[in-house]
Amino acid sequence: MTTEAAAEFESHRPRLFSLAYRTLGSASEAEDVVQDTYLRWSAADRSAVRTPAAWLTKVMTNLCVNRLTSARARRELYVGPWLPEPVLTRTADAPLGPLETAEQRETVSLALLTLMERLTPAERAVFVLREAFGHSHREAAEVIGVEEAHARQLYRRARERLDRPRRHFAVDDTRRREIVERFFAATLDGDLAGLEQLLADEVTAWADGGGRVTAARRPVTGRAKVLRYVLGLGSRPEAAAAAFVPAEVNGEPALLALLDGTLLAVVVPEIHEGRVSAVRTIVNPDKLAFAAAQLA
């Protein structure tokens, strides 16, 4: 492959990774798919490629669709709740693209990426192309190789399946960060009264250990149960030994737990109507590898 062709691909790499991550919910798999796309680009007859961006998007999206099809079977055997791989987003390289608006942050939130597991691979691909990258129905149809009417139907079904009110980022950033900071402080301090005020009635906590480390294998639901759960986590011996660092993960305020420089956990609360409505904790070392590399 010529230097010019390699440079052409590299100019598209950030966008391709961003698209692949939203489609797969996995940073490590997104990197693999981008590399597979690079190999196809290196072997392609580029004289026949009129628009490299469109060609690369089509190739990579269809690689993602194939991966999602096989991933469904793997995730059915996954131990405990499955959560997306966390990505640090307040970094110089901005791996998930600009996250300046509420809509942009919503497309990479752990909440929405988790909900997208409900979608078929084709529905998810069309949804990401439309919602995150602004492709028209016609363009999305060309990417996945279907008629425009079918793409419209896939997008409509995706929206219906998600059935998610677009209020996740309704609270302004300053207020949201303040609530998250108070939640973490109350958890680490064992402040029962403070947590009771912050937790929503129907709050749910998920922990993704993947069978690799000890973690709750079922969601914990309800204020009283989540209260006991988070206080229990905060009182564990490893919590006393760990360093806790505030961060931005997938466009949201989060907390990183580190022990001797090793990333042990990523905790991301979800805020709705001024209270913590969900807590997502990733402790599976395999899923923390990408974020750990970002910290290095």
VOBA-1610 file (N, C-alpha, C; in pm, whole numbers, padded with zeros to 5 digits, always signed):
BEGIN
Met+00084-00119+00000Met+00000+00000+00000Met+00088+00124+00000Thr+00051+00222-00079Thr+00129+00345-00088Thr+00119+00427+00039Thr+00216+00514+00056Thr+00214+00604+00172Thr+00090+00691+00168Glu+00051+00734+00048Glu-00066+00818+00033Glu-00194+00744+00076Ala-00204+00617+00037Ala-00322+00538+00073Ala-00327+00513+00224Ala-00211+00488+00283Ala-00205+00468+00428Ala-00245+00595+00501Ala-00199+00708+00452Ala-00234+00836+00514Ala-00384+00864+00500Glu-00440+00826+00386Glu-00584+00843+00364Glu-00662+00765+00470Phe-00621+00641+00493Phe-00691+00560+00593Phe-00677+00622+00732Glu-00555+00665+00767Glu-00532+00719+00900Glu-00617+00843+00925Ser-00645+00918+00821Ser-00730+01036+00838Ser-00873+00998+00876His-00913+00876+00842His-01049+00829+00874His-01053+00743+01001Arg-00937+00703+01051Arg-00933+00609+01164Arg-01014+00657+01286Pro-01000+00781+01333Pro-01077+00821+01451Pro-01229+00806+01432Arg-01278+00846+01315Arg-01422+00834+01290Arg-01463+00688+01284Leu-01381+00604+01223Leu-01414+00462+01212Leu-01419+00398+01350Phe-01323+00430+01435Phe-01324+00374+01571Phe-01448+00420+01646Ser-01479+00547+01635Ser-01595+00603+01703Ser-01724+00533+01659Leu-01737+00510+01530Leu-01856+00442+01477Leu-01860+00296+01522Ala-01744+00229+01515Ala-01738+00087+01553Ala-01769+00068+01701Tyr-01718+00158+01785Tyr-01744+00144+01928Tyr-01892+00159+01959Arg-01956+00258+01899Arg-02099+00276+01923Arg-02179+00156+01873Thr-02134+00094+01767Thr-02207-00020+01711Thr-02186-00147+01792Leu-02065-00164+01848Leu-02031-00288+01917Leu-02038-00278+02070Gly-02019-00158+02125Gly-02015-00143+02270Gly-01888-00197+02331Ser-01787-00222+02247Ser-01660-00279+02293Ser-01545-00206+02226Ala-01459-00146+02307Ala-01344-00073+02251Ala-01243-00169+02190Ser-01220-00283+02255Ser-01123-00378+02202Ser-01170-00436+02069Glu-01298-00468+02059Glu-01350-00520+01932Glu-01353-00410+01826Ala-01379-00288+01867Ala-01377-00177+01772Ala-01238-00162+01711Glu-01135-00175+01793Glu-00998-00168+01742Glu-00972-00281+01642Asp-01020-00401+01674Asp-01001-00515+01584Asp-01070-00491+01450Val-01193-00438+01455Val-01269-00414+01332Val-01202-00306+01248Val-01153-00202+01311Val-01082-00097+01237Val-00958-00156+01170Gln-00887-00244+01239Gln-00769-00306+01179Gln-00809-00397+01062Asp-00918-00471+01076Asp-00966-00555+00966Asp-01003-00469+00844Thr-01060-00352+00872Thr-01096-00260+00763Thr-00971-00209+00694Tyr-00869-00182+00772Tyr-00740-00138+00716Tyr-00683-00245+00622Leu-00692-00371+00663Leu-00639-00479+00579Leu-00716-00488+00447Arg-00845-00468+00452Arg-00926-00470+00330Arg-00894-00348+00242Trp-00870-00237+00305Trp-00832-00116+00231Trp-00698-00136+00162Ser-00605-00201+00230Ser-00472-00222+00172Ser-00477-00317+00053Ala-00578-00407+00052Ala-00588-00505-00057Ala-00684-00461-00167Ala-00753-00349-00148Ala-00857-00306-00242Ala-00798-00241-00366Asp-00875-00244-00474Asp-00842-00169-00594Asp-00892-00026-00571Arg-00805+00057-00520Arg-00848+00190-00478Arg-00880+00282-00596Ser-00838+00243-00715Ser-00874+00322-00832Ser-01024+00316-00860Ala-01089+00211-00806Ala-01233+00195-00826Ala-01314+00255-00711Val-01244+00309-00611Val-01312+00369-00495Val-01326+00518-00518Arg-01450+00563-00542Arg-01472+00705-00570Arg-01474+00789-00443Thr-01530+00734-00335Thr-01540+00809-00210Thr-01486+00721-00097Pro-01359+00740-00059Pro-01300+00654+00045Pro-01380+00649+00174Ala-01432+00764+00220Ala-01506+00766+00346Ala-01627+00674+00341Ala-01701+00678+00230Ala-01819+00593+00216Ala-01780+00447+00205Trp-01672+00419+00131Trp-01625+00281+00114Trp-01585+00223+00249Leu-01507+00297+00324Leu-01457+00250+00453Leu-01573+00232+00552Thr-01667+00324+00551Thr-01782+00314+00641Thr-01863+00188+00611Lys-01883+00162+00483Lys-01962+00044+00445Lys-01891-00085+00484Val-01763-00094+00454Val-01687-00215+00487Val-01688-00238+00637Met-01658-00133+00712Met-01645-00150+00856Met-01780-00178+00923Thr-01885-00111+00879Thr-02017-00134+00939Thr-02061-00278+00918Asn-02036-00332+00801Asn-02076-00470+00776Asn-01990-00570+00853Leu-01864-00535+00878Leu-01782-00617+00966Leu-01840-00615+01108Cys-01887-00498+01151Cys-01949-00486+01283Cys-02077-00569+01292Val-02158-00564+01189Val-02282-00641+01187Val-02252-00791+01201Asn-02149-00837+01131Asn-02110-00978+01141Asn-02065-01012+01283Arg-01989-00922+01344Arg-01941-00945+01481Arg-02057-00947+01580Leu-02151-00857+01561Leu-02266-00853+01652Leu-02345-00982+01646Thr-02356-01041+01527Thr-02429-01166+01511Thr-02366-01276+01595Ser-02233-01287+01591Ser-02165-01390+01670Ser-02159-01353+01818Ala-02155-01222+01846Ala-02146-01177+01986Ala-02271-01212+02064Arg-02385-01217+01996Arg-02512-01248+02067Arg-02503-01383+02137Ala-02448-01480+02069Ala-02436-01613+02129Ala-02339-01609+02247Arg-02229-01536+02234Arg-02132-01526+02343Arg-02192-01456+02464Arg-02270-01352+02442Arg-02324-01275+02554Arg-02434-01349+02627Glu-02496-01445+02560Glu-02596-01527+02629Glu-02530-01615+02735Leu-02400-01645+02715Leu-02325-01729+02810Leu-02244-01645+02908Tyr-02254-01513+02896Tyr-02174-01424+02980Tyr-02217-01437+03126Val-02120-01438+03216Val-02150-01453+03358Val-02188-01319+03418Gly-02312-01308+03466Gly-02359-01184+03526Gly-02400-01082+03422Pro-02433-00960+03465Pro-02475-00855+03371Pro-02363-00819+03274Trp-02401-00792+03150Trp-02306-00744+03049Trp-02319-00593+03038Leu-02205-00522+03052Leu-02202-00378+03034Leu-02097-00345+02927Pro-02113-00231+02859Pro-02014-00192+02757Pro-01878-00166+02819Glu-01775-00169+02736Glu-01640-00134+02783Glu-01632+00017+02803Pro-01583+00063+02917Pro-01573+00207+02941Pro-01458+00270+02864Val-01481+00393+02821Val-01378+00470+02749Val-01366+00607+02813Leu-01245+00647+02848Leu-01223+00780+02903Leu-01240+00881+02790Thr-01322+00981+02815Thr-01353+01074+02705Thr-01297+01214+02725Arg-01253+01248+02843Arg-01191+01379+02860Arg-01040+01365+02845Thr-00999+01329+02724Thr-00858+01307+02693Thr-00821+01385+02568Ala-00690+01397+02545Ala-00643+01479+02432Ala-00684+01419+02297Asp-00687+01284+02288Asp-00714+01224+02156Asp-00863+01210+02127Ala-00952+01236+02226Ala-01097+01231+02206Ala-01137+01108+02124Pro-01120+00987+02179Pro-01140+00865+02101Pro-01282+00843+02049Leu-01380+00907+02110Leu-01519+00888+02065Leu-01572+01008+01992Gly-01483+01095+01947Gly-01527+01211+01871Gly-01575+01322+01962Pro-01622+01432+01905Pro-01670+01544+01987Pro-01793+01505+02068Leu-01794+01546+02195Leu-01908+01519+02284Leu-01951+01650+02348Glu-01973+01748+02262Glu-02003+01882+02311Glu-02150+01903+02342Thr-02237+01827+02280Thr-02381+01845+02302Thr-02438+01728+02380Ala-02556+01750+02436Ala-02624+01643+02509Ala-02652+01524+02418Glu-02690+01552+02294Glu-02721+01445+02199Glu-02597+01362+02168Gln-02482+01427+02153Gln-02358+01355+02124Gln-02319+01267+02242Arg-02333+01318+02364Arg-02298+01238+02481Arg-02394+01121+02500Glu-02519+01143+02467Glu-02619+01036+02481Glu-02582+00915+02397Thr-02527+00936+02277Thr-02499+00824+02187Thr-02386+00734+02236Val-02307+00780+02335Val-02202+00694+02388Val-02223+00661+02535Ser-02334+00705+02594Ser-02358+00677+02735Ser-02370+00526+02757Leu-02323+00481+02873Leu-02334+00339+02905Leu-02479+00295+02907Ala-02567+00385+02949Ala-02710+00352+02955Ala-02763+00317+02817Leu-02738+00403+02719Leu-02791+00378+02585Leu-02721+00260+02518Leu-02589+00249+02536Leu-02516+00137+02475Leu-02565+00004+02532Thr-02601+00002+02660Thr-02655-00120+02719Thr-02792-00152+02661Leu-02876-00050+02648Leu-03008-00070+02590Leu-03000-00120+02446Met-02897-00078+02374Met-02885-00117+02233Met-02860-00265+02215Glu-02832-00336+02326Glu-02821-00481+02317Glu-02955-00545+02280Arg-03064-00469+02296Arg-03196-00520+02257Arg-03214-00529+02106Leu-03132-00455+02033Leu-03152-00441+01889Leu-03089-00555+01811Thr-03144-00582+01693Thr-03077-00673+01601Thr-02953-00602+01548Pro-02855-00676+01494Pro-02736-00611+01438Pro-02769-00505+01333Ala-02863-00533+01244Ala-02898-00437+01139Ala-02965-00313+01199Glu-03053-00334+01297Glu-03119-00220+01362Glu-03016-00132+01431Arg-02922-00195+01498Arg-02820-00118+01570Arg-02732-00038+01474Ala-02694-00100+01364Ala-02610-00031+01266Ala-02681+00091+01210Val-02806+00075+01171Val-02883+00187+01115Val-02904+00295+01221Phe-02935+00254+01342Phe-02957+00351+01451Phe-02831+00436+01473Val-02715+00372+01479Val-02590+00446+01501Val-02560+00539+01385Leu-02576+00490+01264Leu-02550+00573+01146Leu-02640+00696+01145Arg-02765+00678+01184Arg-02861+00790+01184Arg-02841+00882+01304Glu-02839+00825+01425Glu-02839+00906+01547Glu-02704+00972+01574Ala-02597+00897+01556Ala-02466+00947+01595Ala-02392+01017+01482Phe-02420+00978+01359Phe-02340+01033+01248Phe-02422+01104+01142Gly-02553+01114+01165Gly-02637+01197+01079Gly-02655+01150+00938His-02636+01020+00912His-02658+00968+00777His-02808+00968+00746Ser-02841+00991+00621Ser-02980+00984+00579Ser-03023+00837+00572His-03153+00815+00559His-03202+00677+00543His-03142+00614+00418Arg-03132+00692+00311Arg-03076+00640+00186Arg-02929+00599+00206Glu-02852+00684+00274Glu-02711+00652+00297Glu-02696+00529+00387Ala-02778+00521+00491Ala-02772+00405+00579Ala-02807+00277+00504Ala-02906+00288+00415Ala-02945+00172+00335Ala-02831+00126+00245Glu-02760+00221+00184Glu-02647+00186+00098Glu-02536+00119+00177Val-02514+00165+00300Val-02406+00109+00382Val-02432-00037+00415Ile-02554-00070+00457Ile-02580-00209+00498Ile-02640-00293+00386Gly-02661-00232+00269Gly-02704-00309+00153Gly-02850-00349+00152Val-02940-00255+00187Val-03083-00283+00184Val-03153-00169+00111Glu-03282-00186+00084Glu-03361-00079+00025Glu-03384+00032+00127Glu-03404+00155+00078Glu-03424+00268+00168Glu-03545+00247+00259Ala-03652+00189+00204Ala-03772+00166+00285Ala-03742+00070+00401His-03657-00028+00373His-03619-00123+00478His-03535-00053+00585Ala-03445+00035+00543Ala-03364+00109+00640Ala-03453+00195+00730Arg-03554+00257+00671Arg-03648+00336+00752Arg-03718+00247+00855Gln-03757+00129+00812Gln-03826+00037+00902Gln-03733-00009+01015Leu-03607-00037+00981Leu-03509-00078+01082Leu-03490+00032+01186Tyr-03480+00156+01139Tyr-03460+00269+01230Tyr-03582+00287+01321Arg-03701+00277+01263Arg-03822+00293+01343Arg-03831+00184+01450Arg-03799+00060+01410Arg-03805-00051+01507Arg-03702-00030+01618Ala-03586+00021+01580Ala-03482+00045+01680Ala-03530+00146+01784Arg-03589+00256+01737Arg-03639+00356+01830Arg-03748+00299+01921Glu-03835+00215+01863Glu-03942+00155+01942Glu-03888+00056+02045Arg-03787-00022+02005Arg-03729-00120+02097Arg-03656-00052+02212Leu-03589+00057+02182Leu-03516+00127+02288Leu-03612+00191+02386Asp-03718+00253+02330Asp-03825+00308+02414Asp-03766+00388+02529Arg-03668+00473+02498Arg-03596+00546+02602Arg-03624+00695+02593Pro-03683+00755+02696Pro-03703+00900+02694Pro-03569+00971+02679Arg-03563+01072+02596Arg-03437+01142+02572Arg-03416+01250+02678Arg-03412+01205+02805Arg-03396+01302+02912Arg-03270+01274+02993His-03188+01183+02945His-03073+01138+03024His-02982+01255+03062Phe-02963+01350+02971Phe-02873+01461+02997Phe-02950+01591+03014Ala-03073+01581+03064Ala-03154+01701+03081Ala-03096+01793+03189Val-03032+01734+03292Val-02970+01814+03397Val-02842+01875+03342Asp-02816+02002+03372Asp-02696+02065+03319Asp-02571+02000+03379Asp-02460+02011+03306Asp-02337+01942+03343Asp-02291+01972+03485Thr-02296+02100+03524Thr-02248+02138+03656Thr-02329+02070+03765Arg-02461+02072+03751Arg-02548+02009+03849Arg-02528+01858+03852Arg-02513+01799+03735Arg-02495+01654+03726Arg-02365+01611+03796Arg-02258+01685+03771Arg-02130+01653+03834Arg-02137+01671+03986Glu-02210+01771+04028Glu-02224+01794+04172Glu-02295+01677+04239Ile-02401+01626+04176Ile-02475+01512+04232Ile-02386+01389+04237Val-02311+01365+04130Val-02222+01249+04125Val-02114+01260+04232Glu-02056+01377+04249Glu-01953+01397+04352Glu-02009+01370+04491Arg-02132+01419+04517Arg-02194+01395+04648Arg-02222+01246+04668Phe-02263+01178+04561Phe-02291+01034+04570Phe-02164+00957+04606Phe-02054+00987+04538Phe-01930+00916+04566Phe-01879+00947+04707Ala-01888+01073+04748Ala-01843+01111+04882Ala-01925+01039+04989Ala-02056+01034+04969Ala-02143+00967+05066Ala-02114+00817+05072Thr-02087+00757+04956Thr-02057+00614+04951Thr-01929+00583+05026Leu-01824+00658+05000Leu-01694+00631+05061Leu-01693+00667+05209Asp-01776+00764+05247Asp-01783+00804+05389Asp-01882+00720+05469Gly-01959+00636+05401Gly-02060+00558+05470Gly-02175+00643+05521Asp-02205+00748+05446Asp-02308+00845+05487Asp-02446+00795+05445Leu-02512+00725+05537Leu-02642+00664+05509Leu-02746+00769+05472Ala-02756+00874+05551Ala-02857+00977+05526Ala-02833+01046+05393Gly-02707+01074+05363Gly-02673+01141+05237Gly-02711+01056+05117Leu-02686+00925+05126Leu-02720+00835+05015Leu-02871+00823+04999Glu-02942+00818+05109Glu-03088+00808+05101Glu-03147+00927+05025Gln-03091+01043+05044Gln-03139+01163+04975Gln-03105+01161+04826Leu-02995+01095+04792Leu-02947+01100+04653Leu-03005+00990+04565Leu-03043+00877+04623Leu-03088+00764+04543Leu-03236+00776+04508Ala-03268+00749+04382Ala-03408+00745+04338Ala-03476+00621+04397Asp-03607+00625+04403Asp-03682+00512+04461Asp-03655+00382+04387Glu-03653+00388+04253Glu-03637+00268+04171Glu-03495+00256+04115Val-03397+00302+04189Val-03258+00295+04143Val-03216+00149+04124Thr-03132+00125+04025Thr-03079-00010+03998Thr-02928-00004+03985Ala-02861-00103+04042Ala-02715-00112+04032Ala-02676-00239+03957Trp-02588-00223+03860Trp-02533-00336+03786Trp-02383-00343+03809Ala-02330-00465+03813Ala-02185-00484+03824Ala-02142-00588+03722Asp-02045-00554+03640Asp-01997-00644+03536Asp-01858-00696+03575Gly-01858-00821+03625Gly-01732-00887+03656Gly-01697-00995+03558Gly-01795-01036+03476Gly-01771-01136+03373Gly-01722-01269+03424Gly-01741-01296+03556Gly-01690-01421+03611Gly-01542-01417+03642Arg-01478-01304+03610Arg-01333-01291+03633Arg-01303-01246+03776Val-01388-01162+03831Val-01372-01113+03969Val-01508-01118+04037Thr-01505-01109+04168Thr-01631-01115+04244Thr-01716-00992+04216Ala-01840-01014+04177Ala-01935-00905+04151Ala-02076-00962+04156Ala-02171-00877+04188Ala-02311-00921+04192Ala-02351-00974+04055Arg-02411-01091+04052Arg-02447-01153+03924Arg-02588-01120+03878Arg-02659-01044+03960Arg-02792-00996+03921Arg-02803-00848+03956Pro-02883-00775+03881Pro-02903-00634+03916Pro-02963-00620+04056Val-02924-00514+04124Val-02978-00483+04256Val-03073-00366+04238Thr-03199-00384+04276Thr-03302-00284+04245Thr-03372-00236+04372Gly-03401-00106+04375Gly-03472-00047+04488Gly-03377+00027+04580Arg-03425+00140+04634Arg-03338+00226+04714Arg-03275+00152+04833Ala-03356+00078+04908Ala-03305+00012+05028Ala-03195-00089+04994Lys-03219-00170+04890Lys-03120-00272+04853Lys-02994-00210+04795Val-03011-00108+04711Val-02893-00043+04652Val-02815+00031+04760Leu-02885+00086+04855Leu-02819+00154+04966Leu-02727+00058+05041Arg-02778-00059+05075Arg-02694-00159+05144Arg-02580-00204+05054Tyr-02609-00218+04926Tyr-02510-00266+04831Tyr-02391-00169+04819Val-02420-00041+04797Val-02311+00054+04776Val-02236+00080+04906Leu-02305+00080+05018Leu-02236+00096+05146Leu-02144-00023+05173Gly-02189-00142+05132Gly-02106-00261+05146Gly-01980-00252+05062Leu-01995-00200+04940Leu-01878-00185+04854Leu-01780-00085+04914Gly-01835+00026+04965Gly-01748+00130+05020Gly-01673+00088+05144Ser-01725-00014+05214Ser-01660-00059+05338Ser-01566-00177+05318Arg-01555-00226+05197Arg-01467-00340+05172Arg-01321-00301+05191Pro-01234-00395+05237Pro-01093-00364+05263Pro-01020-00305+05142Glu-01051-00358+05024Glu-00982-00307+04905Glu-01019-00162+04876Ala-01141-00122+04917Ala-01182+00017+04898Ala-01097+00109+04985Ala-01064+00063+05105Ala-00980+00143+05195Ala-00840+00160+05140Ala-00793+00059+05065Ala-00656+00065+05013Ala-00647+00134+04877Ala-00759+00149+04809Ala-00758+00202+04673Ala-00756+00354+04672Ala-00710+00407+04559Ala-00719+00550+04532Ala-00836+00572+04437Phe-00916+00674+04464Phe-01033+00700+04382Phe-01013+00833+04308Val-01026+00825+04177Val-00995+00940+04091Val-01119+00976+04009Pro-01166+01099+04017Pro-01279+01140+03932Pro-01235+01145+03786Ala-01326+01112+03696Ala-01294+01109+03553Ala-01421+01130+03474Glu-01407+01142+03343Glu-01522+01142+03254Glu-01516+01015+03170Val-01619+00934+03180Val-01626+00806+03109Val-01749+00807+03020Asn-01729+00785+02891Asn-01841+00785+02796Asn-01926+00911+02808Gly-01858+01023+02827Gly-01925+01152+02833Gly-01994+01181+02964Glu-01973+01097+03068Glu-02042+01113+03195Glu-01942+01119+03311Pro-01978+01189+03420Pro-01891+01188+03539Pro-01881+01047+03594Ala-01761+01006+03633Ala-01738+00870+03681Ala-01628+00871+03786Leu-01606+00755+03846Leu-01499+00739+03943Leu-01416+00617+03904Leu-01285+00634+03907Leu-01193+00525+03880Leu-01134+00478+04012Ala-01131+00347+04034Ala-01066+00290+04152Ala-00934+00228+04108Leu-00825+00275+04169Leu-00692+00226+04132Leu-00619+00176+04256Leu-00546+00066+04240Leu-00465+00011+04347Leu-00324-00006+04294Asp-00231+00070+04351Asp-00092+00069+04306Asp-00082+00095+04155Gly-00165+00185+04107Gly-00162+00223+03967Gly-00240+00134+03874Thr-00297+00024+03925Thr-00376-00068+03843Thr-00524-00031+03852Leu-00588-00019+03737Leu-00730+00014+03734Leu-00812-00108+03776Leu-00886-00093+03887Leu-00966-00203+03940Leu-01113-00193+03902Ala-01163-00070+03890Ala-01306-00053+03865Ala-01335+00083+03806Val-01442+00087+03729Val-01497+00212+03678Val-01642+00217+03722Val-01680+00324+03789Val-01817+00338+03840Val-01881+00460+03775Val-01996+00437+03711Val-02064+00545+03639Val-02209+00554+03687Pro-02244+00656+03765Pro-02384+00675+03804Pro-02462+00742+03690Glu-02591+00716+03687Glu-02681+00782+03592Glu-02774+00873+03671Ile-02789+00996+03626Ile-02869+01094+03698Ile-02998+01122+03622His-03109+01117+03695His-03238+01150+03634His-03321+01227+03736Glu-03369+01344+03694Glu-03451+01429+03780Glu-03383+01457+03913Gly-03251+01482+03905Gly-03177+01525+04023Gly-03137+01416+04119Arg-03161+01289+04083Arg-03122+01179+04171Arg-03049+01071+04092Val-02978+00986+04166Val-02908+00874+04103Val-03010+00765+04072Ser-03032+00741+03944Ser-03132+00642+03903Ser-03069+00508+03867Ala-02938+00505+03847Ala-02869+00381+03813Ala-02721+00395+03846Val-02659+00282+03877Val-02515+00279+03901Val-02458+00162+03822Arg-02364+00190+03735Arg-02303+00084+03654Arg-02154+00075+03690Thr-02113-00046+03730Thr-01975-00068+03774Thr-01911-00176+03689Ile-01799-00144+03629Ile-01726-00242+03548Ile-01599-00281+03623Val-01586-00411+03653Val-01468-00461+03723Val-01399-00575+03646Asn-01460-00620+03538Asn-01399-00723+03455Asn-01267-00670+03399Pro-01152-00729+03434Pro-01023-00677+03387Pro-01013-00666+03235Asp-01075-00760+03163Asp-01070-00755+03017Asp-01137-00627+02965Lys-01246-00587+03030Lys-01318-00468+02985Lys-01252-00337+03030Leu-01161-00348+03124Leu-01092-00229+03174Leu-00961-00203+03100Ala-00922-00295+03012Ala-00791-00285+02948Ala-00776-00158+02864Phe-00878-00123+02788Phe-00868-00005+02703Phe-00854+00122+02786Ala-00939+00135+02888Ala-00932+00254+02974Ala-00799+00257+03049Ala-00750+00141+03092Ala-00622+00135+03161Ala-00509+00183+03069Ala-00515+00144+02943Ala-00414+00189+02847Ala-00421+00340+02826Gln-00541+00395+02833Gln-00555+00541+02819Gln-00489+00614+02936Leu-00487+00550+03052Leu-00427+00612+03170Leu-00274+00603+03168Ala-00222+00507+03094Ala-00077+00482+03095Ala-00001+00601+03037
//
